[in-house]
Every structure is written in C-alpha cells, then in structure tokens.
Amino acid sequence: MDSQLLRDLKKLLGTDGVLHKPEDLLLYEYDGSVEVARPNCVVFPRTTADVVEIVRLANRHQIPLTGRGAGTGLSGGALARRGGIVTSFARMNRILEIDAENQRARVQPGLVNADLSVAVEHLGLHFVPDPSSQKACTIGGNVSENSGGPHTLAYGVTANHVLALEVVLPSGEVVHLGGAALDAPGYDLLGVFVGSEGTFGLVTEITVKLTRLPEMTKTLLAIYDSVGDATETVVEITSRGITPAACEMLDGWTIRAVEAYVHAGFPADCAAILLIDVDGLREAAESQAGEVAEVCRLHRAREVRLARDAKERDLLWKGRKNAFGAVGRLSPTYYTQDGVIPRTKLPETLRRVDEIGKKYGFEIGNIFHAGDGNLHPIILFDARQEQQFRNAVAASDEIIQFCIEVGGSITGEHGVGMEKDRLMPLLFSEGELALMQRVRDVFNPAGMLNPGKIFPTKGCGEIRVRPGAQPASA
Amino acid sequence: MTTAAVSTRFGDTIGAANVATDPAQLVAYQIDGKTPTTAVRPGSAKEVVEIVRCAAAEKLAVVPCGARTKLSIGMPPRKYDIALDTTRLDRVIAYDPGDLTLGVEPGVALQKLSSVLAEHGQFLPLSVPFMERATMGGTTASGVDTPLRQFYGTPRDYVLGMEFVTGEGEISKSGGSVVKNVTGYDMHKLMIGALGTLGVMTRINFRTFPLPQATRTYLATFRWANAACEFRHSIARSPLRPLSIEIIAAGDTVMLRADERPSELFEKRRWSALVSIAGKEDVLARSRRELESFARTADRDSLESFSELGGGDQERLNSYIREFPALATRSSFPAAIFKISVLPKNLVGLTEGIHSVTMRHDVPWAVMMRGVGVAYLALMAPDRGAESLQRLKEACVSVFRSCAERGWGRGVLVSCPMEFKQEINVWGAVSDDFALMQGLKKVFDPHGIFAPGRFVGGI
C-alpha cells in the first residue's frame, strides 16, 4: 500500500488509529459470514471530520473504502472485497443525546446495539431492533443492513426505527437525511439509505426512535412432536388477529444442540418448539397469552409452558439467541441461510429443506423467525474439504431457489453483500439491477465505497472460503 | 407529432374510448389551472409502458393521477400534456389473508379495498382524507398521513414492494411481497410521497393488519393548549398504546362549515384531545380510567369535560379528524393549510406560535395536531376580498419564517389558493440532501417527463 497514504492516515489519526501490519489485519479479513477478504489497512476515526478526511485521502489515492461496525454481519458487507481501507467505527461509539420526552436518541454508528437499550432502560424505553448479535453488533451496522431480529415481528425492522442520519458521501460531502421531526419533505432518502449495505455513504451519526417498554411480556414455550403442528400453530395465531411480539421456531435437531450448550430446558426428544412473546398492557398480554396457549394446544402441542418470571423468560430467550453459538460447537463450519417465504408456505418449505439435506448428505438445522416467514436453515459442513463446501453452497442455493418459487426472497435480514450477489438475477432483471446501480451511482458515482457488493460480478463460482474458516454466530 | 397524432396513437394502443381530448372532459384533470391536452386511461402495466415511451419520445409531460383528490399538493407543473389516469388499473392482484400480504394496482379505490379486507377481518391503517374517493396509488404517491400513524406508522412502514414504470418506459420492481425482505435497494420508498415525479406505480404490495375487534374514542376538552399537550405527554409516558391521539382547536369557527363542524370539538376556543384505543373490555376500561386521570392532572383547572364517545359520535368525530387536512377544499372562503412537523415536546411552542402569527395577521385559524408531532394548520381569509387574500398570504409567509426561526421543524403548504404559488414555494427551502434528490430524479426520469416542477425544489 502507498506509503504516503499510510503516513497521511497516521498523521490524521495517530499511529494507534491505523493498522496495516499483516498480523493486525488478519482479524479484519472476516465478518460473520463464510467470506474472506483482506484490507490494506484499517483506520479508526473518532469524529465526522476524521471520516471526511479519510474519504478525501482514499479519493486522492483512488483506493476503495469499506465501513465496518463490529463485523458480525452474515453476508460479507463489512469486508474489503477489493482491498483498500476499512474504516472501523469502533471509536465512534458514544451516545450523544438521549431525549426521553421525545423518545429519541442520537448516537454514533459504533455504539453497540444492546448498549443503547441498557442506557435507556431506567427511562422505561428501549431500541426495538434486536438482532441475535445485539450484544456485539453496532447500530451503524444495523442501519447499513436494515437489521431485523426476533422482536421485529410486531415492531418493525431497523428502517422503522431510524429517523435521521448524518452521512459522509464518497465525495467527502456531509449530508443529513431525514430529521428528528417526522416527514421531511422530498424523496425518502433515509428510507432508501437504510439497508443500502454500506454502498451509499459512511454513516457518522444516527437519530433513532426509542419505544416504551411494554408493561408486561409473557413468554410461552410450546413443545411439539411434529414440525407440521408447530407451523400450523403459527398460521392460526396470525389468522386469529394476534400479532405476537416475537414468534420463533427451532426444530428438534437445533433444540438438542442448544440444550447441550445452554440448558434452557428445551426437551431433547421433541420435533419442534415455538418460543412466543406477547406483550402490551397487563390485561392484553394476559389474555393474548391465554389465547396463544389455546391455539398451541389445538394444534397438538404436547406441552405449553408459560415463563413464570423474568428469569425464566431470559433463560428461554438465551436458548434462542445462543442457538448459533451452540451449533458452532458441533461442526468445524456452518452456513446459515436467510431465506424468506410467505408464512403459510412454512410446512412445505421445511419438507423441502429436509429433502435437500438428505440429497447432499448434510444435517440441516432449522431455526427461524416463524412469525414473519424468515428462515435460517443451518448447514453443517467441513470447510477444510473443498467438495463439502461446494455442496453446502449448492444445497443452500437450492433452498433459496425454493424460497423464490413459493413467492419469497433471498434475504430477510442478513443482506446480499458478497454472499448472494450472484443470486440477485433470480429476483431482479438485468434492467432492474442496472436501475439499482444507477441509484447507487447517485451516492457513490466512482463505486469506490464498498465495491463488489450486492450486484453480480464476473467470474462467480470461485471458492469463497479459505479452508478452516470459522464463522462467528448470528 | 401533433397533439392529434399523439392522441390517435394512444387510441390505437389503449382504445379510443380511453383517450380524452375534449376540453370539457379535460377540465377534471386541471392542476392549479393548467389543463392537459390529453387524458389517457390505460388498463394494464403494458399500456402504461406504451404511453410513457411515446411521451418520452415526444418529450411530453405526464402527470399520473388517481381519483384526482390531491392534485393541488405541490407546485403547478411547468408543463402538462398528458394526464395518466390510473383508475382503470383497479385490480386486486394478490391477497393472502394468512400471510397478511396484499398486492394491488394503483387505481383500486381505498374504500372498495377496505370491504375486501374486512371480509377477512383485516384492514390497512389508511384513514386518509378524501376517503370516499381516494385510490391506493394516490394515497401512496401523495404521502398523506393518517391519525392511525400513532400506532401503525405510515405507508413507508408497511409498503413491502412495488412495480413501477420509469421515465424511460421500463417496468421495474423493488422490494417484494413478503413481510421481511432486504434484497436490493428499497427504491419503492422513494416512490412514496414523490407525487409521481419518479415513475408510474403499476403494483403496490402492502402488509395488511388484523382489524381491531373493539375500538373506543375518548374526548377530553381543555381550556388551554398546554394542558392538552401535557395530556398527550402523559399518555406517551404511560403503557397505553393508543391508535391515535389528536388535539384540535380553532381560533375562530367561521371557517368551518357549520353543517359538518362537530360542535364538541370547537366550542368556545377550547382544545380538544381525541384518543382512540383498541382492545378487549378490560383494556378499554383501564384505558378510560387512566386517560381520565391524565386529563384531570394535566392542569388542575383546565379540564372542562371528559367523555367516552358512543358509536355514532365516535364515527362522526373520527371522520372529521380524518378529513381535516382536506378542509380547504370544502371551505367556501380561500384557505391555506400547512403541514408542520415538530418534536412532540414542541407542540406547545407551536400553539403559541400559531397564536402570535394569526393575531398579527388577523386571520381565522384551526389546527389539528397529531400526537406524533405532525400538525395541520388551517388559515383562512375571512372573505374573498383582495385585502383579505393579501393578509392570508402574508400569514403564510410568517408561518414559513416561524418554522425556521422557532425551530418547529419543516413546514409544507399542502393546500392554498393557486395564485399564492406564484410567490410562495409551497415546499419551503431545500436541505443539504437536495443534490442527491436531483440525481435520483435524473436516474428514474432522465427526460424529465413526470410531473415536472411539482415537487420539492422545482423537481
């Protein structure tokens, strides 16, 4: 890498603000996906002004630039696919303002998601989006990926909870999108920016909506001897007009993996469990919990447990949120999919996933946001064996293909990144992809910000994982 | 091509019966006094493509419209050749109650759709003005909001995807029809509220919602604005989850049509707060108790009355609230309506500002403030005289100035006498993201044929 650029970056950020030695860069080759890409250097700005200077330097040297939060993403969004500078927001992690009266907070992008909810809990507020990685992932990353989480079923994903952004464009210009007050006149640039996977600009400040904590949350665990019964329960809950705060499903295989690790009290001999939260006013939560339990029993749940207190509830949720960690203990590598289907198609989709697993000889665990039809099949394989990796990708593609056939989508919350760029033509025509690229060019005309993402690139089919790669949890 | 030749070509494409060139028919498509030369009513997305391609080739300006209830939003078009009437695109393409998803063509009437959804115990939380005529496309493209946004948000929160025709006559799509999806850029968000300046929608996918089983509306009437606002804040701090919170008042009821003015809302310069809550009996009983207690403690001496509205009254008052932003189109005198966004805690400051502006210019006013921090302020000229009109215009300028100086947030003049638009930009000043908006306009509509000049900053 250009030594002048390195000197300039060090002058700007201090020697401890720039990493460039191969051993230091190793960590930044990865994120939570199965992808690998090494940057030339990693920089750690502290202010918006630093970010502006970094962007200008990158422009002067015509070197690609990629933003990075905690690197927990599952689609390679934070990886420097074409090398260049990775801008880590680890040092821009402050809460700038909490405005309880207006239920807003202004934060820096590197703030860890869960830290915000912890900081406002005493005010009776929280930040709704809760990806499973919320103890590590950053709000800047959530904005880039439009992250979801179990509790987005009733309350919406990141895009529904972001009000304003300060953004450094690839030109070095600073712009403000949206506003703390609602409905800024003009095109909804905020809406199109959230979820643009770091290809439009570097976010330096975020104004989010804070939501009042529910007076009561009831957590139910329903245990089934058949996956079909569990999925039918989900469909009926919805058709009864109940919108649970969360509705998660784990299949038997995943339950056993989780139980061995977390000891959440999931029975090892069942075929599926549903983990359901209902919340709201005490009266509403209680009656909904009763109704949900009734629906579960109607669909042959062999047991319905109601968490008695916060401690029991936390344990059940710990089982769900650590599921990916539990799976990680079983296999050298696993590949988590993120397909979406109409929720009424759950039973047939799960049957198909099972068939695909058998066809390729993989164990596939299923864990998913059942309420909104967002599947996370987990394929266990050994990346050290090249054929296994190829098969895992092939099996995964078949699952995604099926999701599309039943009217779904290729990613519900993980993003396209470098993982699914080659699958985009399954959903979008050449003309539609070209239009999206022209939209990107408005923000990022030279394509130097986070290049090689979202859109199919030539020469696909390369082996994208190094033997021995060990992805992190979801 | 001459106008006649273009019309003939449209006739060949979509049938002569669906092309209007008769001035008497075209009056219905006027925007701020401008009349198009042709109105076309395509029956399919493919026909929209043909029309747009022809318009692009001939550099003709196209304004897409539905039931034409909100054409006065925005600035007059710089050029207006073709009214693209979407009301024949009125099919429900897909509705899956089990998945809570819906795909419709833009010309579907909101009311017709409501009955389709109600059969399955579902609805769309679009309690918007011109409810009896409004189409899904117009509702989406105009960016109107609804009292129900307090609980459900706005279309940007529940539009799942879209299909649209770009200014080059290409059909494109964005998003999908599943409730959770992050595949590709959410271009459909750009279309919402864009007044048809980026494309013609041909399909809109929505998430539907279960229809609440029982809903009650509570009315608290206060002497002072600050008490009404404090009432709103108490609710926000409580665990209650209302569907809507609206505060309404009038400085002078002269501007409100007596036959439709609910007397409960506008008595003696009072500030009325209407709160709707859904739930079972126990939830409603508790909500009523707590709301009454918040109303009593908001300001010791300010509460005049608190009541639970019965069936007919509830329906009548909520319809009034729903239609309030359309007030100007029904009043017999020239009126101007602002939409002003504020942080909720600045609602009181907004009411003080309204007092000072309207007193200074001596214009009658009425205001409706949503609890989320969006206010509709109606100002009126007390008669049709030139002096009154001038006063009204000056008051409008003052409101824009106050938005900037008092830090209210952004103000948009959503409705006003069309002659005001020669001097006032109804969108207010542009912000630092405007160059990006211009760039996007060029991407979607490179020939500048869609509703030129109607949108923010002359887009």
Interface residues (C-beta under 8 A of the other chain):
Chain A: D99 E101 N102 Q103 R104 G124 E145 N146 G148 T152 G156 V157 A159 N160 V174 V175 H176 L177 G179 A180 A181 L182 D183 A184 P185 G186 Y187 D188 L189 G191 V192 V194 G195 S196 R212 P214 E215 V235 T238 S239 R240 G241 I242 T243 G280 L281 E283 A284 S287 V340 I341 P342 R343 T344 H369 D372 G373 N374 G407 G408 S409 I410 T411 G412 E413 H414 G415 V416 K420 M424 L427 F428 S429 G431 E432 L433 L435 M436 R438 V439 R440 D441 V442 F443 I454
Chain B: D96 P97 G98 D99 L100 T101 G121 G143 D145 G153 T154 R156 D157 T166 E170 S172 K173 S174 G176 S177 V178 V179 K180 N181 V182 T183 G184 Y185 D186 M187 K189 L190 I192 G193 A194 L198 F209 P210 L211 Q213 H233 A236 R237 P239 L240 R241 G279 K280 D282 V283 R286 S287 K339 S341 V342 L343 P344 K345 V372 G373 V374 W408 G409 R410 V412 W427 G428 V430 S431 D432 D433 F434 L436 M437 G439 L440 K442 V443 F444 F455 V456 G457
